[in-house]
């Protein structure tokens, strides 16, 4: 999961963008075609690679109804990737919380483990208390039959 949150380099984002354009996605008219590469590179710079891949795969498969033939504007693409990255971060947080809880349980188990000497001392103490209770019950029940 951590690998998915690593920032994409420019080459990776360029390859993804080129692949979409090769599949027929057009740059929106409102984006300057001559500077489009620069604009898209700016918004994708430093974005998590896992989120970028997921957004580009969803675009390629037509899972965003608004963007089935046109690329999202750079700001829209940035927002889509940020949403996907937020999901990845939430999953990483859940994974971290589970690992932390497991460590706490392990520490608690280790704390509860009693060494053999302590176990033997407690066993002897319980046996002594049981013997004392047995004598007290025997004396109590034996003296009341007169």
C-alpha positions as semicolon CSV with decimal commas, in nm:
position;residue;x (nm);y (nm);z (nm)
1;X;0,000;0,000;0,000
2;X;0,285;0,237;0,080
3;X;0,423;0,192;-0,271
4;X;0,091;0,316;-0,415
5;X;0,137;0,642;-0,225
6;X;0,482;0,710;-0,370
7;X;0,487;1,016;-0,598
8;X;0,478;0,954;-0,971
9;X;0,761;1,086;-1,180
10;X;0,697;1,293;-1,492
11;X;0,774;1,005;-1,723
12;X;0,506;0,781;-1,567
13;X;0,238;1,048;-1,590
14;X;0,338;1,133;-1,950
15;X;0,309;0,768;-2,051
16;X;-0,039;0,743;-1,898
17;X;-0,153;1,067;-2,060
18;X;-0,015;0,961;-2,400
19;X;-0,189;0,624;-2,370
20;X;-0,525;0,795;-2,318
21;X;-0,468;1,030;-2,610
22;X;-0,373;0,730;-2,827
23;X;-0,711;0,580;-2,735
24;X;-0,893;0,884;-2,870
25;X;-0,925;1,108;-2,568
26;X;-0,910;1,471;-2,674
27;X;-0,779;1,770;-2,486
28;X;-1,070;2,000;-2,395
29;X;-1,103;2,312;-2,611
30;X;-1,070;2,532;-2,303
31;X;-0,713;2,406;-2,248
32;X;-0,442;2,561;-2,464
33;X;-0,334;2,269;-2,685
34;X;0,023;2,398;-2,715
35;X;0,070;2,413;-2,339
36;X;-0,153;2,119;-2,245
37;X;0,139;1,886;-2,176
38;X;0,289;2,138;-1,937
39;X;-0,044;2,198;-1,761
40;X;-0,114;1,827;-1,714
41;X;0,244;1,762;-1,601
42;X;0,212;2,037;-1,338
43;X;-0,102;1,894;-1,180
44;X;0,022;1,535;-1,187
45;X;0,366;1,614;-1,046
46;X;0,402;1,456;-0,704
47;X;0,065;1,280;-0,713
48;X;0,065;0,924;-0,574
49;X;0,134;0,671;-0,849
50;X;-0,134;0,427;-0,732
51;X;-0,404;0,693;-0,747
52;X;-0,284;0,812;-1,089
53;X;-0,294;0,459;-1,227
54;X;-0,642;0,397;-1,088
55;X;-0,780;0,725;-1,229
56;X;-0,625;0,663;-1,571
57;X;-0,757;0,307;-1,574
58;X;-1,105;0,433;-1,483
59;X;-1,083;0,695;-1,757
60;X;-0,972;0,432;-2,008
61;X;-1,264;0,207;-1,911
62;X;-1,517;0,492;-1,926
63;X;-1,607;0,483;-1,556
64;X;-1,634;0,861;-1,537
65;X;-1,943;0,944;-1,746
66;X;-1,841;1,307;-1,779
67;X;-1,504;1,213;-1,930
68;X;-1,569;0,946;-2,189
69;X;-1,411;1,117;-2,486
70;X;-1,239;1,423;-2,344
71;X;-0,962;1,432;-2,088
72;X;-1,055;1,608;-1,767
73;X;-0,923;1,962;-1,745
74;X;-0,600;1,970;-1,546
75;X;-0,775;2,087;-1,228
76;X;-1,046;1,819;-1,267
77;X;-0,780;1,552;-1,318
78;X;-0,600;1,673;-1,006
79;X;-0,924;1,647;-0,805
80;X;-0,992;1,293;-0,934
81;X;-0,641;1,182;-0,837
82;X;-0,667;1,351;-0,497
83;X;-0,993;1,163;-0,426
84;X;-0,832;0,833;-0,524
85;X;-0,526;0,913;-0,308
86;X;-0,749;0,997;-0,011
87;X;-0,897;0,650;-0,040
88;X;-0,547;0,496;-0,045
89;X;-0,444;0,698;0,260
90;X;-0,757;0,586;0,445
91;X;-0,674;0,224;0,365
92;X;-0,316;0,276;0,481
93;X;-0,443;0,433;0,804
94;X;-0,672;0,134;0,862
95;X;-0,384;-0,103;0,788
96;X;-0,163;0,091;1,032
97;X;-0,434;0,086;1,301
98;X;-0,476;-0,290;1,263
99;X;-0,100;-0,344;1,290
100;X;-0,085;-0,120;1,596
101;X;-0,371;-0,310;1,762
102;X;-0,194;-0,639;1,687
103;X;0,127;-0,505;1,845
104;X;-0,069;-0,395;2,152
105;X;-0,233;-0,737;2,182
106;X;0,107;-0,904;2,148
107;X;0,255;-0,678;2,416
108;X;-0,040;-0,753;2,644
109;X;0,004;-1,128;2,590
110;X;0,375;-1,098;2,662
111;X;0,293;-0,906;2,979
112;X;0,044;-1,173;3,088
113;X;0,292;-1,457;3,035
114;X;0,416;-1,561;3,377
115;X;0,757;-1,713;3,421
116;X;0,769;-2,069;3,565
117;X;0,905;-1,958;3,905
118;X;0,616;-1,713;3,955
119;X;0,366;-1,976;3,839
120;X;0,506;-2,225;4,096
121;X;0,496;-1,962;4,375
122;X;0,131;-1,888;4,297
123;X;0,047;-2,260;4,282
124;X;0,200;-2,314;4,629
125;X;0,013;-2,013;4,768
126;X;-0,318;-2,145;4,631
127;X;-0,242;-2,492;4,775
128;X;-0,164;-2,338;5,117
129;X;-0,488;-2,138;5,117
130;X;-0,687;-2,448;5,012
131;X;-0,523;-2,653;5,294
132;X;-0,601;-2,380;5,547
133;X;-0,963;-2,365;5,427
134;X;-0,984;-2,744;5,443
135;X;-0,863;-2,745;5,806
136;X;-1,105;-2,466;5,897
137;X;-1,397;-2,649;5,738
138;X;-1,293;-2,977;5,901
139;X;-1,268;-2,815;6,244
140;X;-1,601;-2,640;6,198
141;X;-1,790;-2,949;6,083
142;X;-1,624;-3,183;6,337
143;X;-1,698;-2,968;6,645
144;X;-2,073;-2,918;6,589
145;X;-2,186;-3,288;6,633
146;X;-2,167;-3,312;7,016
